[in-house]
Amino acid sequence: MKIRKGSTIKEEIIMPKIKTNRAAAKRFKATGTGKLKRNKAYKSHILTKKSTKRKRNLRQATITDATNVKNMKKVLPYL
């Protein structure tokens, strides 16, 4: 029998689940191999000074750098 914290009978306390950071969950998607896909920055405003080629390249998603993956796995434990 598992009892939640705060009950009068305590056999075993269920530890809380880790929450997913919702801001990060909206910005990253997992690929089939487990890598994290993200959109590129600098695409939202002041686009007149940016070349068409640059804006076109910013449309494409990219894979998150390996140096950031460890931290991203902490904020996205179930992704």
Residue frames as a rotation matrix with the C-alpha (Angstrom) as fourth column:
MET 1
0.582 0.813 0.000 0.00
0.813 -0.582 0.000 0.00
0.000 0.000 -1.000 0.00
LYS 2
-0.541 -0.770 0.340 1.42
0.772 -0.614 -0.161 3.38
0.333 0.175 0.927 -0.98
ILE 3
0.471 0.661 -0.584 0.46
0.844 -0.530 0.082 6.41
-0.256 -0.532 -0.807 1.05
ARG 4
0.271 -0.324 0.906 1.00
0.501 -0.757 -0.420 9.98
0.822 0.568 -0.042 -0.02
LYS 5
-0.754 -0.639 -0.151 2.82
0.510 -0.426 -0.748 12.49
0.413 -0.641 0.647 2.13
GLY 6
-0.715 0.480 0.509 0.57
-0.595 -0.799 -0.083 14.04
0.367 -0.362 0.857 4.77
SER 7
0.244 0.811 -0.531 -1.48
-0.271 0.583 0.766 10.91
0.931 -0.043 0.362 5.53
THR 8
0.496 0.005 0.869 -1.82
-0.868 -0.019 0.496 9.52
0.019 -1.000 -0.005 9.03
ILE 9
0.754 -0.272 0.598 -0.66
0.118 0.952 0.283 6.02
-0.646 -0.143 0.750 8.04
LYS 10
0.506 -0.654 -0.562 2.86
-0.859 -0.442 -0.259 6.05
-0.079 0.614 -0.785 6.62
GLU 11
0.745 -0.330 0.580 4.23
0.267 0.944 0.194 2.88
-0.612 0.011 0.791 5.09
GLU 12
-0.292 -0.793 0.535 5.93
0.876 0.004 0.483 4.33
-0.385 0.610 0.693 2.08
ILE 13
0.261 0.315 -0.913 6.10
-0.003 -0.945 -0.327 7.89
-0.965 0.088 -0.246 0.80
ILE 14
0.464 -0.056 0.884 5.84
0.871 0.209 -0.444 8.37
-0.160 0.976 0.146 -2.96
MET 15
-0.439 -0.695 -0.569 8.47
0.475 -0.717 0.510 10.83
-0.763 -0.047 0.644 -4.11
PRO 16
0.493 0.665 -0.561 7.20
-0.121 -0.586 -0.801 13.61
-0.861 0.463 -0.208 -6.40
LYS 17
0.482 -0.270 0.833 7.82
0.850 0.374 -0.370 13.44
-0.212 0.887 0.410 -10.11
ILE 18
-0.582 -0.703 -0.409 10.26
0.473 -0.702 0.533 15.82
-0.661 0.117 0.741 -11.78
LYS 19
0.530 0.798 -0.288 8.40
0.249 -0.471 -0.846 18.62
-0.811 0.376 -0.448 -13.55
THR 20
-0.064 -0.447 0.892 9.12
0.997 0.001 0.072 19.41
-0.033 0.895 0.446 -17.17
ASN 21
-0.533 -0.150 -0.833 10.07
0.184 -0.981 0.059 23.01
-0.826 -0.122 0.551 -17.82
ARG 22
0.358 0.837 0.415 7.17
0.615 0.123 -0.779 24.11
-0.703 0.534 -0.470 -20.03
ALA 23
0.627 -0.195 -0.754 9.09
-0.496 -0.847 -0.193 26.96
-0.601 0.495 -0.627 -21.70
ALA 24
-0.477 -0.876 -0.068 11.78
-0.677 0.317 0.665 24.53
-0.561 0.364 -0.744 -22.83
ALA 25
-0.405 0.390 0.827 9.23
0.369 0.897 -0.243 21.90
-0.837 0.207 -0.507 -23.90
LYS 26
0.694 0.708 -0.132 7.69
0.219 -0.382 -0.898 24.38
-0.686 0.594 -0.421 -26.34
ARG 27
0.536 -0.562 -0.630 11.08
-0.756 -0.651 -0.063 25.19
-0.374 0.510 -0.774 -27.89
PHE 28
-0.573 -0.815 -0.091 12.64
-0.798 0.528 0.291 21.74
-0.189 0.239 -0.952 -28.28
LYS 29
0.712 0.693 -0.113 11.53
-0.700 0.687 -0.195 18.49
-0.058 0.218 0.974 -29.90
ALA 30
-0.067 -0.715 0.695 13.22
-0.436 0.648 0.625 15.09
-0.898 -0.262 -0.355 -29.69
THR 31
-0.097 -0.046 -0.994 14.28
-0.974 0.208 0.085 13.33
0.203 0.977 -0.065 -32.88
GLY 32
0.796 0.435 -0.422 13.94
-0.408 0.899 0.157 9.60
0.448 0.047 0.893 -33.38
THR 33
0.175 -0.833 -0.525 17.53
0.388 0.548 -0.741 9.06
0.905 -0.074 0.419 -32.28
GLY 34
0.458 0.099 -0.883 17.07
0.888 -0.011 0.459 11.11
0.035 -0.995 -0.093 -29.10
LYS 35
-0.713 -0.696 0.089 18.79
0.696 -0.717 -0.029 14.31
0.084 0.041 0.996 -30.21
LEU 36
0.039 0.716 -0.697 17.15
0.626 -0.561 -0.541 17.67
-0.779 -0.416 -0.470 -29.51
LYS 37
-0.345 -0.032 0.938 15.92
0.882 -0.354 0.312 19.78
0.322 0.935 0.150 -32.42
ARG 38
-0.039 0.289 -0.957 15.52
0.604 -0.756 -0.253 23.55
-0.796 -0.588 -0.145 -32.04
ASN 39
0.750 0.289 0.594 14.69
0.645 -0.515 -0.565 26.59
0.142 0.807 -0.573 -34.13
LYS 40
-0.325 -0.927 0.186 17.33
0.880 -0.368 -0.299 29.19
0.345 0.066 0.936 -34.88
ALA 41
0.107 0.274 -0.956 17.42
0.707 -0.697 -0.121 32.59
-0.699 -0.663 -0.268 -33.19
TYR 42
-0.609 -0.381 -0.695 17.43
0.000 -0.877 0.481 36.10
-0.793 0.294 0.534 -34.76
LYS 43
-0.830 0.361 0.425 14.37
0.526 0.253 0.812 35.50
0.186 0.898 -0.400 -36.94
SER 44
-0.117 0.905 -0.409 11.75
0.955 -0.010 -0.296 37.58
-0.272 -0.425 -0.863 -35.11
HIS 45
0.852 0.445 -0.275 12.43
0.375 -0.886 -0.273 41.26
-0.365 0.129 -0.922 -35.83
ILE 46
0.316 -0.679 -0.663 14.75
-0.579 -0.691 0.432 43.74
-0.751 0.247 -0.612 -37.60
LEU 47
0.256 -0.130 0.958 14.61
0.487 0.873 -0.011 41.58
-0.835 0.470 0.287 -40.71
THR 48
0.977 0.194 -0.085 15.07
0.033 -0.537 -0.843 44.38
-0.209 0.821 -0.532 -43.25
LYS 49
0.409 -0.896 -0.174 18.83
-0.895 -0.431 0.113 44.54
-0.176 0.110 -0.978 -42.80
LYS 50
-0.183 -0.440 0.879 19.21
-0.272 0.882 0.385 40.75
-0.945 -0.169 -0.281 -43.06
SER 51
-0.674 -0.146 -0.724 19.75
-0.734 0.020 0.679 39.25
-0.084 0.989 -0.121 -46.49
THR 52
0.390 0.865 -0.317 17.23
-0.903 0.426 0.052 36.92
0.180 0.266 0.947 -48.10
LYS 53
0.066 -0.469 -0.881 19.75
-0.198 0.859 -0.472 34.09
0.978 0.205 -0.037 -47.96
ARG 54
-0.881 -0.432 0.193 20.32
-0.232 0.041 -0.972 34.63
0.412 -0.901 -0.136 -44.24
LYS 55
-0.315 0.857 0.407 16.58
-0.913 -0.157 -0.376 34.71
-0.258 -0.490 0.832 -43.49
ARG 56
0.456 0.445 -0.771 16.04
-0.706 0.708 -0.009 31.56
0.542 0.549 0.637 -45.57
ASN 57
-0.315 -0.681 -0.661 18.76
-0.021 0.702 -0.712 29.73
0.949 -0.210 -0.235 -43.62
LEU 58
-0.855 0.026 0.517 17.24
-0.508 -0.242 -0.827 30.85
0.104 -0.970 0.220 -40.31
ARG 59
0.144 0.984 -0.101 13.98
-0.957 0.165 0.239 29.05
0.252 0.062 0.966 -41.21
GLN 60
0.222 -0.101 -0.970 15.61
-0.193 0.970 -0.146 25.64
0.956 0.220 0.196 -40.97
ALA 61
0.912 0.089 0.400 15.69
-0.410 0.170 0.896 23.84
0.012 -0.981 0.191 -37.63
THR 62
0.030 -0.957 -0.288 19.00
-0.564 0.221 -0.796 22.57
0.825 0.186 -0.533 -36.27
ILE 63
0.455 0.025 -0.890 20.27
0.518 0.806 0.287 20.06
0.724 -0.592 0.354 -33.71
THR 64
0.944 -0.102 0.313 21.13
-0.309 -0.601 0.737 21.33
0.112 -0.793 -0.599 -30.22
ASP 65
0.129 -0.988 -0.083 24.86
-0.634 -0.018 -0.773 21.48
0.762 0.152 -0.629 -29.53
ALA 66
0.213 -0.101 -0.972 26.32
0.381 0.924 -0.012 18.62
0.900 -0.368 0.235 -27.46
THR 67
-0.810 -0.586 -0.012 27.56
0.261 -0.343 -0.902 21.02
0.525 -0.734 0.431 -24.75
ASN 68
-0.619 0.647 0.446 23.96
-0.761 -0.635 -0.134 22.02
0.196 -0.422 0.885 -23.93
VAL 69
-0.112 0.642 -0.758 22.35
-0.293 0.708 0.643 18.59
0.950 0.294 0.109 -24.07
LYS 70
-0.632 -0.182 -0.754 23.17
0.573 0.545 -0.612 17.65
0.522 -0.818 -0.240 -20.45
ASN 71
-0.937 0.292 -0.190 21.40
-0.076 -0.703 -0.707 20.76
-0.340 -0.648 0.681 -19.11
MET 72
-0.462 0.804 -0.374 18.48
-0.827 -0.237 0.510 20.31
0.322 0.545 0.775 -21.49
LYS 73
-0.344 0.305 -0.888 17.91
0.116 0.952 0.282 16.73
0.932 -0.006 -0.363 -20.29
LYS 74
-0.883 0.003 -0.469 17.52
0.469 -0.017 -0.883 18.10
-0.010 -1.000 0.013 -16.74
VAL 75
-0.703 0.638 -0.316 14.75
-0.467 -0.748 -0.472 20.52
-0.537 -0.184 0.823 -17.70
LEU 76
0.126 0.725 -0.677 13.14
-0.972 0.227 0.063 18.03
0.199 0.651 0.733 -20.12
PRO 77
-0.512 -0.463 0.724 13.29
-0.698 0.715 -0.036 14.72
-0.501 -0.524 -0.689 -18.22
TYR 78
-0.046 0.602 0.797 10.50
0.114 0.796 -0.594 12.97
-0.992 0.063 -0.105 -20.17
LEU 79
0.552 0.218 -0.805 11.28
-0.682 -0.437 -0.587 14.20
-0.480 0.872 -0.093 -23.67
